[in-house]
């Protein structure tokens, strides 16, 4: 099986959950809560690091961060599957929205929120 697309990942996750009878636990609410917990675990790896340190993790820290990112992605894909949302389409729509909210000529080089300019 080709493992290089979100659709294939979604299919693998469906099968994984079904084989374990976990669909009963995979409500959008529960999956969202699990996703946030995983995001918090990701943050722990960067807490107290400087900007420079966070951009140059030592080799022994990269794999744990990779695992947390994978967990986040898996929960995100699972939630989108349960709700019938195409993540690629949703992300592209959001980029289009953000292009309007943050016109490059007005915000270039600034971290201000769209409501601040």
LOPADO-579676 format. One record per atom (N, C-alpha, C): x, y, z; residue in three letters; residue number from 1. Coordinates in Angstrom, 1 decimal, padded with zeros to 4 digits, m for minus. Atoms other than C-alpha are relative to their C-alpha. Example, Ala and Ser with C-alpha at 12.3 -4.5 7.8 and 13.67 -1.06 7.14 Angstrom:
> 000.9,m001.2,000.0,ALA,1;
> 012.3,m004.5,007.8,ALA,1;
> 000.9,001.2,000.0,ALA,1;
> m000.9,m001.1,000.0,SER,2;
> 013.7,m001.1,007.1,SER,2;
> m000.8,001.1,000.8,SER,2;
// end
This chain:
> 000.8,m001.2,000.0,UNK,1;
> 000.0,000.0,000.0,UNK,1;
> 000.9,001.3,000.0,UNK,1;
> m000.7,m001.3,000.0,UNK,2;
> 001.2,003.5,m000.8,UNK,2;
> m000.4,000.8,001.2,UNK,2;
> 000.2,m000.7,m001.2,UNK,3;
> 001.6,005.5,002.4,UNK,3;
> 000.3,001.5,m000.1,UNK,3;
> m000.5,m001.4,000.1,UNK,4;
> 002.3,008.9,001.0,UNK,4;
> m001.1,001.1,m000.2,UNK,4;
> 001.1,m001.0,000.2,UNK,5;
> m001.1,010.7,001.0,UNK,5;
> m000.9,000.0,001.2,UNK,5;
> 001.0,m000.1,m001.2,UNK,6;
> m003.6,011.9,003.6,UNK,6;
> m001.1,m001.0,m000.2,UNK,6;
> 001.1,001.0,000.2,UNK,7;
> m006.2,009.7,002.0,UNK,7;
> 000.4,m001.4,000.4,UNK,7;
> m000.5,001.3,m000.4,UNK,8;
> m004.1,006.6,002.4,UNK,8;
> 000.2,m000.1,001.5,UNK,8;
> m000.1,m000.1,m001.5,UNK,9;
> m003.3,007.7,006.0,UNK,9;
> m001.4,m000.2,000.7,UNK,9;
> 001.3,000.0,m000.5,UNK,10;
> m007.0,008.2,006.6,UNK,10;
> m000.5,m001.5,000.0,UNK,10;
> 000.4,001.3,000.2,UNK,11;
> m007.7,004.7,005.3,UNK,11;
> 000.7,m001.0,001.0,UNK,11;
> m000.7,000.8,m000.9,UNK,12;
> m005.0,003.1,007.4,UNK,12;
> m000.5,000.2,001.5,UNK,12;
> 000.5,m000.3,m001.3,UNK,13;
> m006.3,004.9,010.5,UNK,13;
> m001.4,m000.6,000.3,UNK,13;
> 001.3,000.6,m000.1,UNK,14;
> m009.9,003.7,009.9,UNK,14;
> 000.2,m001.5,000.3,UNK,14;
> m000.3,001.5,m000.2,UNK,15;
> m008.6,000.1,009.6,UNK,15;
> 000.5,m000.3,001.4,UNK,15;
> m000.7,000.1,m001.3,UNK,16;
> m006.4,000.5,012.7,UNK,16;
> m001.1,000.1,001.1,UNK,16;
> 001.1,m000.2,m001.1,UNK,17;
> m009.4,001.8,014.8,UNK,17;
> m001.0,m001.2,m000.1,UNK,17;
> 001.0,001.0,000.1,UNK,18;
> m011.8,m000.8,013.4,UNK,18;
> 000.5,m001.4,000.6,UNK,18;
> m000.5,001.2,m000.4,UNK,19;
> m009.5,m003.7,014.1,UNK,19;
> 000.1,m000.1,001.6,UNK,19;
> m000.1,m000.1,m001.5,UNK,20;
> m009.3,m002.6,017.8,UNK,20;
> m001.3,000.4,000.6,UNK,20;
> 001.3,m000.4,m000.5,UNK,21;
> m013.0,m001.7,018.1,UNK,21;
> 000.1,001.4,000.8,UNK,21;
> m000.2,m001.3,m000.6,UNK,22;
> m012.0,001.9,018.9,UNK,22;
> m000.9,001.1,m000.5,UNK,22;
> 000.9,m001.0,000.5,UNK,23;
> m014.5,003.7,016.8,UNK,23;
> m001.0,000.5,001.0,UNK,23;
> 000.9,m000.4,m001.1,UNK,24;
> m016.8,003.8,019.8,UNK,24;
> 000.6,001.1,000.9,UNK,24;
> m000.6,m001.1,m000.8,UNK,25;
> m014.3,006.1,021.5,UNK,25;
> 000.4,001.2,m000.8,UNK,25;
> m000.5,m001.1,000.9,UNK,26;
> m013.4,008.2,018.5,UNK,26;
> m001.0,001.0,m000.5,UNK,26;
> 000.9,m001.2,000.3,UNK,27;
> m015.9,011.0,018.7,UNK,27;
> 000.8,001.2,m000.3,UNK,27;
> m000.8,m001.3,000.3,UNK,28;
> m014.8,014.4,017.4,UNK,28;
> 000.4,000.6,001.4,UNK,28;
> m000.3,m000.6,m001.3,UNK,29;
> m014.9,015.6,021.1,UNK,29;
> 001.2,m000.7,000.6,UNK,29;
> m001.1,000.7,m000.6,UNK,30;
> m012.6,012.8,022.3,UNK,30;
> 001.3,000.1,m000.8,UNK,30;
> m001.2,m000.1,000.8,UNK,31;
> m010.3,013.0,019.4,UNK,31;
> 000.6,001.4,000.1,UNK,31;
> m000.5,m001.4,m000.2,UNK,32;
> m010.0,016.8,019.8,UNK,32;
> 000.7,000.2,001.3,UNK,32;
> m000.7,m000.1,m001.3,UNK,33;
> m009.1,016.4,023.5,UNK,33;
> 001.3,m000.7,m000.1,UNK,33;
> m001.2,000.7,000.1,UNK,34;
> m006.5,013.8,022.6,UNK,34;
> 001.0,000.8,m000.8,UNK,34;
> m000.8,m000.8,000.8,UNK,35;
> m005.1,016.1,019.9,UNK,35;
> 000.7,001.1,000.9,UNK,35;
> m000.5,m001.0,m000.8,UNK,36;
> m004.7,018.9,022.4,UNK,36;
> 001.0,m000.5,001.0,UNK,36;
> m000.9,000.6,m000.9,UNK,37;
> m003.0,016.6,024.9,UNK,37;
> 001.4,m000.3,m000.7,UNK,37;
> m001.2,000.3,000.8,UNK,38;
> m000.5,015.6,022.2,UNK,38;
> 000.7,001.3,m000.3,UNK,38;
> m000.6,m001.3,000.3,UNK,39;
> 000.1,019.2,021.3,UNK,39;
> 000.7,000.6,001.2,UNK,39;
> m000.7,m000.4,m001.2,UNK,40;
> 000.9,019.9,024.9,UNK,40;
> 001.3,m000.8,000.2,UNK,40;
> m001.2,000.8,m000.1,UNK,41;
> 003.4,017.1,024.9,UNK,41;
> 001.1,000.5,m001.0,UNK,41;
> m000.9,m000.6,001.0,UNK,42;
> 005.0,018.7,021.8,UNK,42;
> 000.7,001.2,000.7,UNK,42;
> m000.5,m001.3,m000.6,UNK,43;
> 005.3,022.0,023.7,UNK,43;
> 001.1,m000.3,001.1,UNK,43;
> m001.0,000.3,m001.0,UNK,44;
> 007.2,020.3,026.5,UNK,44;
> 001.4,m000.1,m000.5,UNK,44;
> m001.3,000.1,000.6,UNK,45;
> 010.1,019.6,024.2,UNK,45;
> 000.6,001.3,m000.3,UNK,45;
> m000.5,m001.3,000.3,UNK,46;
> 010.5,023.3,023.5,UNK,46;
> 000.0,001.0,001.1,UNK,46;
> 000.1,m000.9,m001.2,UNK,47;
> 009.7,024.8,026.9,UNK,47;
> 001.3,000.3,000.5,UNK,47;
> m001.2,m000.5,m000.6,UNK,48;
> 012.5,026.9,028.2,UNK,48;
> 001.2,000.1,m001.0,UNK,48;
> m001.0,m000.1,001.0,UNK,49;
> 014.5,026.7,025.0,UNK,49;
> 000.0,001.4,m000.5,UNK,49;
> 000.0,m001.2,000.7,UNK,50;
> 015.7,029.8,023.3,UNK,50;
> m000.5,m000.2,m001.4,UNK,50;
> 000.3,000.1,001.4,UNK,51;
> 014.7,030.6,019.8,UNK,51;
> 001.0,m000.8,m000.8,UNK,51;
> m001.1,000.7,000.6,UNK,52;
> 018.0,029.4,018.6,UNK,52;
> 000.0,m001.5,000.3,UNK,52;
> 000.0,001.4,m000.4,UNK,53;
> 017.9,026.1,020.6,UNK,53;
> m001.2,m000.7,m000.6,UNK,53;
> 001.2,000.7,000.5,UNK,54;
> 014.4,025.4,019.4,UNK,54;
> 000.1,m000.3,m001.5,UNK,54;
> m000.3,000.2,001.4,UNK,55;
> 015.6,025.7,015.8,UNK,55;
> 001.1,m001.0,m000.3,UNK,55;
> m001.2,000.9,000.2,UNK,56;
> 018.6,023.4,016.3,UNK,56;
> 000.0,m001.0,001.1,UNK,56;
> 000.1,001.0,m001.0,UNK,57;
> 017.5,020.5,018.3,UNK,57;
> 001.1,m001.0,m000.1,UNK,57;
> m001.0,001.0,000.1,UNK,58;
> 020.1,018.0,019.3,UNK,58;
> m000.6,m001.3,m000.6,UNK,58;
> 000.5,001.2,000.7,UNK,59;
> 019.8,014.6,017.5,UNK,59;
> m000.9,m000.8,000.9,UNK,59;
> 000.7,000.8,m000.9,UNK,60;
> 018.5,012.9,020.6,UNK,60;
> m001.4,000.5,000.3,UNK,60;
> 001.3,m000.6,m000.2,UNK,61;
> 015.5,015.3,020.7,UNK,61;
> m000.9,000.0,m001.2,UNK,61;
> 000.8,m000.1,001.2,UNK,62;
> 014.4,015.1,017.1,UNK,62;
> m001.0,m001.1,m000.1,UNK,62;
> 001.0,001.1,000.1,UNK,63;
> 012.8,011.6,017.3,UNK,63;
> m001.2,000.2,000.9,UNK,63;
> 001.1,m000.2,m000.8,UNK,64;
> 010.7,012.4,020.3,UNK,64;
> m001.0,001.1,m000.5,UNK,64;
> 000.8,m001.0,000.6,UNK,65;
> 009.5,015.6,018.6,UNK,65;
> m000.8,m000.5,m001.2,UNK,65;
> 000.6,000.7,001.2,UNK,66;
> 008.8,013.6,015.4,UNK,66;
> m001.2,m000.8,000.5,UNK,66;
> 001.1,000.8,m000.4,UNK,67;
> 006.7,011.2,017.4,UNK,67;
> m001.2,000.8,000.5,UNK,67;
> 001.1,m000.9,m000.4,UNK,68;
> 004.6,014.0,018.9,UNK,68;
> m000.7,000.6,m001.2,UNK,68;
> 000.6,m000.5,001.2,UNK,69;
> 004.1,015.6,015.5,UNK,69;
> m000.8,m001.1,m000.7,UNK,69;
> 000.7,001.1,000.6,UNK,70;
> 003.0,012.2,014.2,UNK,70;
> m001.3,m000.2,000.7,UNK,70;
> 001.2,000.2,m000.8,UNK,71;
> 000.5,011.8,017.0,UNK,71;
> m001.0,001.1,m000.3,UNK,71;
> 000.9,m001.1,000.3,UNK,72;
> m000.9,015.3,016.3,UNK,72;
> m000.6,m000.2,m001.4,UNK,72;
> 000.5,000.2,001.4,UNK,73;
> m001.2,014.5,012.6,UNK,73;
> m001.1,m001.1,000.0,UNK,73;
> 000.9,001.1,000.1,UNK,74;
> m002.9,011.2,013.2,UNK,74;
> m001.4,000.4,000.6,UNK,74;
> 001.2,m000.4,m000.5,UNK,75;
> m005.5,012.7,015.5,UNK,75;
> m000.7,001.0,m000.9,UNK,75;
> 000.6,m001.0,000.9,UNK,76;
> m006.1,015.6,013.1,UNK,76;
> m000.7,m000.7,m001.2,UNK,76;
> 000.5,000.7,001.1,UNK,77;
> m006.6,013.2,010.2,UNK,77;
> m001.3,m000.8,000.5,UNK,77;
> 001.1,000.8,m000.5,UNK,78;
> m008.9,011.0,012.3,UNK,78;
> m001.3,000.9,000.3,UNK,78;
> 001.1,m000.9,m000.2,UNK,79;
> m011.1,014.0,013.4,UNK,79;
> m000.6,000.4,m001.3,UNK,79;
> 000.6,m000.4,001.3,UNK,80;
> m011.4,015.2,009.8,UNK,80;
> m000.7,m001.1,m000.7,UNK,80;
> 000.7,001.2,000.6,UNK,81;
> m012.4,011.7,008.7,UNK,81;
> m001.4,m000.1,000.7,UNK,81;
> 001.3,000.2,m000.7,UNK,82;
> m015.1,011.5,011.4,UNK,82;
> m001.0,001.1,m000.4,UNK,82;
> 000.9,m001.1,000.3,UNK,83;
> m016.5,014.9,010.3,UNK,83;
> m000.1,000.2,m001.5,UNK,83;
> 000.1,m000.1,001.5,UNK,84;
> m016.1,014.4,006.5,UNK,84;
> 000.7,001.2,m000.5,UNK,84;
> m000.7,m001.2,000.5,UNK,85;
> m013.7,017.2,006.1,UNK,85;
> 001.3,m000.4,m000.7,UNK,85;
> m001.2,000.2,000.8,UNK,86;
> m011.0,017.2,003.4,UNK,86;
> 001.0,001.0,000.5,UNK,86;
> m001.0,m000.9,m000.6,UNK,87;
> m008.0,018.6,005.2,UNK,87;
> 000.8,000.8,m001.1,UNK,87;
> m000.8,m000.8,001.0,UNK,88;
> m006.1,019.6,002.0,UNK,88;
> m000.9,001.1,m000.5,UNK,88;
> 000.9,m001.1,000.5,UNK,89;
> m009.2,021.5,000.7,UNK,89;
> m000.2,001.0,001.1,UNK,89;
> 000.2,m001.0,m001.1,UNK,90;
> m009.8,023.1,004.1,UNK,90;
> 001.3,000.9,000.2,UNK,90;
> m001.2,m000.7,m000.2,UNK,91;
> m006.1,024.1,004.4,UNK,91;
> 000.1,001.1,m001.2,UNK,91;
> m000.1,m001.0,001.1,UNK,92;
> m006.2,025.7,000.9,UNK,92;
> m001.0,001.1,000.1,UNK,92;
> 001.0,m001.1,m000.2,UNK,93;
> m009.4,027.6,001.7,UNK,93;
> 000.5,000.9,001.1,UNK,93;
> m000.5,m000.8,m001.1,UNK,94;
> m007.8,028.8,004.9,UNK,94;
> 001.2,000.9,m000.4,UNK,94;
> m001.1,m000.9,000.5,UNK,95;
> m004.7,030.1,003.1,UNK,95;
> m000.6,001.1,m000.8,UNK,95;
> 000.7,m001.1,000.8,UNK,96;
> m007.0,032.0,000.7,UNK,96;
> m000.6,001.0,000.9,UNK,96;
> 000.6,m000.9,m001.0,UNK,97;
> m008.8,033.5,003.7,UNK,97;
> 001.1,000.9,000.6,UNK,97;
> m001.1,m000.7,m000.6,UNK,98;
> m005.5,034.4,005.3,UNK,98;
> 000.7,001.0,m000.9,UNK,98;
> m000.5,m001.0,001.0,UNK,99;
> m004.3,036.1,002.1,UNK,99;
> m000.8,001.3,000.0,UNK,99;
> 000.8,m001.2,m000.1,UNK,100;
> m007.2,038.5,002.4,UNK,100;
> 000.2,000.7,001.3,UNK,100;
> m000.1,m000.6,m001.3,UNK,101;
> m006.8,039.0,006.1,UNK,101;
> 001.4,000.7,000.2,UNK,101;
> m001.4,m000.4,m000.1,UNK,102;
> m003.0,039.5,005.8,UNK,102;
> 000.6,000.4,m001.3,UNK,102;
> m000.6,m000.3,001.3,UNK,103;
> m002.2,041.3,002.5,UNK,103;
> 001.5,000.3,000.2,UNK,103;
> m001.4,m000.1,m000.1,UNK,104;
> 001.5,041.0,002.0,UNK,104;
> 000.6,001.4,000.0,UNK,104;
> m000.5,m001.4,000.0,UNK,105;
> 002.0,044.7,001.2,UNK,105;
> m000.3,000.7,001.3,UNK,105;
> 000.3,m000.7,m001.3,UNK,106;
> 000.5,045.6,004.6,UNK,106;
> 000.6,m000.6,001.2,UNK,106;
> m000.5,000.7,m001.2,UNK,107;
> 001.9,043.0,006.9,UNK,107;
> 001.4,m000.5,m000.1,UNK,107;
> m001.3,000.5,000.3,UNK,108;
> 005.3,042.1,005.4,UNK,108;
> 000.9,000.4,001.2,UNK,108;
> m001.0,m000.2,m001.1,UNK,109;
> 007.8,041.7,008.3,UNK,109;
> m000.6,000.3,001.3,UNK,109;
> 000.6,m000.3,m001.3,UNK,110;
> 005.2,042.2,011.0,UNK,110;
> m000.8,m001.2,000.5,UNK,110;
> 000.7,001.1,m000.6,UNK,111;
> 003.7,039.7,013.4,UNK,111;
> m001.3,000.5,000.6,UNK,111;
> 001.3,m000.5,m000.5,UNK,112;
> 000.7,041.9,014.2,UNK,112;
> m001.2,m000.9,m000.5,UNK,112;
> 001.3,000.7,000.4,UNK,113;
> m002.8,040.3,014.1,UNK,113;
> m000.7,000.9,m000.9,UNK,113;
> 000.7,m000.8,001.0,UNK,114;
> m005.0,041.4,011.3,UNK,114;
> m000.9,001.1,000.6,UNK,114;
> 000.8,m001.1,m000.6,UNK,115;
> m007.2,043.4,013.7,UNK,115;
> 000.8,001.1,000.5,UNK,115;
> m000.9,m001.0,m000.6,UNK,116;
> m004.2,045.5,014.7,UNK,116;
> 000.5,001.0,m001.1,UNK,116;
> m000.5,m001.0,001.1,UNK,117;
> m003.6,047.3,011.3,UNK,117;
> m001.1,000.5,m000.8,UNK,117;
// end
